[in-house]
Amino acid sequence: MNVELAIAGLACFVLAFGHAAIGLRWVLPIVGEGGLRRTPFGPPSLTLSMVRFTWHVVTLMLIGFGVLLAVLAWSPHADLRTVLLRWLAGLWLAATAMACWTTRRRLRSLLRFPVPLFFAVIAIMCGVHRYEASRL
């Protein structure tokens, strides 16, 4: 086991927990539509959804990096390229699912703000690249 990577992974988990707790308790409840403006992407309600999504995706990425570092710490003989590409594909798919979940009530928002499409493309490219590399 690599102690340094295990500590780094644990630090990511602590940051993710703190980020989520602070956001859910003190930040996100007071962010309301009253103070938000319309953006080129849509009304204040969409802006609020974008702020909430951005907050939660940071937590998701911290958890993802924590898991990646933990896997690398406990699997010193794993193929690093395989682990990294598979984990990145999974992480981007999770971000895609989160973005789709955020816009589930307003599917038109996906056309105005196509972030989930780009997230899915990144995930697919990571997966395809790994598949192509394993065939060589």
C-alpha positions in Angstrom: 0.0 0.0 0.0 1.2 3.5 -0.8 0.6 5.6 2.3 1.0 8.9 0.6 -1.8 8.2 -2.0 -4.0 6.8 0.8 -3.6 10.0 2.8 -4.3 12.1 -0.4 -7.4 10.0 -1.0 -8.6 10.4 2.6 -8.0 14.2 2.3 -10.2 14.3 -0.8 -13.0 12.4 1.1 -12.7 14.9 4.0 -12.9 17.8 1.5 -15.9 16.3 -0.2 -17.7 15.8 3.0 -17.0 19.3 4.2 -18.0 20.8 0.9 -21.3 18.9 0.8 -22.1 19.7 4.4 -21.4 23.4 4.2 -23.3 23.7 0.9 -26.3 21.8 2.1 -26.4 23.5 5.5 -25.4 27.1 4.9 -24.9 28.0 1.2 -27.5 26.4 -1.0 -30.6 27.1 1.2 -30.1 30.8 1.1 -29.4 31.0 -2.6 -32.8 31.8 -3.9 -34.3 32.9 -7.2 -35.1 36.4 -5.8 -31.5 37.6 -6.1 -30.7 35.8 -9.4 -31.0 37.2 -12.8 -32.0 35.8 -16.1 -29.1 34.6 -18.2 -28.7 33.9 -21.9 -29.5 30.2 -21.0 -32.8 30.9 -19.3 -34.8 32.3 -16.4 -33.6 32.7 -12.8 -34.8 29.2 -11.9 -32.3 27.7 -14.5 -29.6 29.9 -13.0 -30.4 28.5 -9.6 -30.2 25.0 -11.0 -26.8 25.8 -12.5 -25.5 27.1 -9.2 -26.7 24.0 -7.3 -25.3 21.6 -10.0 -22.0 23.4 -9.9 -21.8 23.0 -6.1 -22.7 19.3 -6.2 -20.4 18.5 -9.2 -17.4 19.8 -7.2 -18.4 17.4 -4.4 -18.7 14.6 -6.9 -15.3 15.3 -8.4 -13.7 15.3 -4.9 -15.2 11.9 -4.1 -14.1 10.7 -7.5 -10.5 11.7 -7.0 -10.6 10.3 -3.5 -11.7 6.9 -4.8 -9.1 7.0 -7.6 -6.3 7.8 -5.2 -7.5 5.1 -2.8 -7.5 2.5 -5.7 -4.1 3.5 -6.7 -2.9 3.4 -3.1 -4.2 -0.2 -2.5 -3.4 -1.6 -6.0 0.3 -0.8 -6.6 0.5 -3.4 -9.4 -2.6 -2.3 -11.3 -2.3 -1.0 -14.9 -2.4 2.8 -14.2 -3.7 3.7 -17.7 -6.6 1.3 -17.4 -7.5 2.4 -13.9 -7.3 6.0 -14.8 -9.3 5.9 -18.1 -12.0 3.6 -16.6 -12.4 5.8 -13.6 -12.5 9.0 -15.6 -15.1 7.5 -17.9 -17.2 6.5 -14.8 -16.7 9.9 -13.2 -17.8 11.8 -16.3 -20.8 9.5 -16.6 -21.8 10.2 -13.0 -21.5 14.0 -13.8 -23.7 13.4 -16.9 -26.3 11.7 -14.8 -26.2 14.5 -12.2 -26.6 17.1 -14.9 -29.5 15.2 -16.4 -31.1 14.7 -13.0 -30.8 18.5 -12.3 -32.7 19.3 -15.6 -35.2 16.4 -15.3 -38.2 18.8 -14.9 -37.1 21.1 -17.7 -35.7 18.9 -20.5 -35.7 22.0 -22.8 -32.8 23.2 -20.6 -30.6 20.5 -22.1 -30.9 22.2 -25.5 -30.1 25.6 -24.0 -27.2 24.4 -21.9 -25.8 21.2 -23.3 -23.3 20.4 -20.6 -24.5 16.8 -20.2 -23.8 16.2 -23.8 -20.2 17.3 -23.5 -19.8 15.2 -20.3 -21.1 12.2 -22.1 -18.7 12.7 -25.0 -15.7 13.0 -22.6 -16.8 9.7 -20.9 -17.2 7.9 -24.2 -13.9 9.1 -25.5 -12.2 7.8 -22.3 -13.9 4.5 -22.7 -13.2 4.2 -26.5 -9.6 5.1 -26.1 -9.2 2.4 -23.4 -10.9 -0.1 -25.6 -8.8 0.8 -28.6 -5.6 0.7 -26.6 -6.5 -2.8 -25.3 -6.9 -4.1 -28.8 -3.4 -3.1 -29.8 
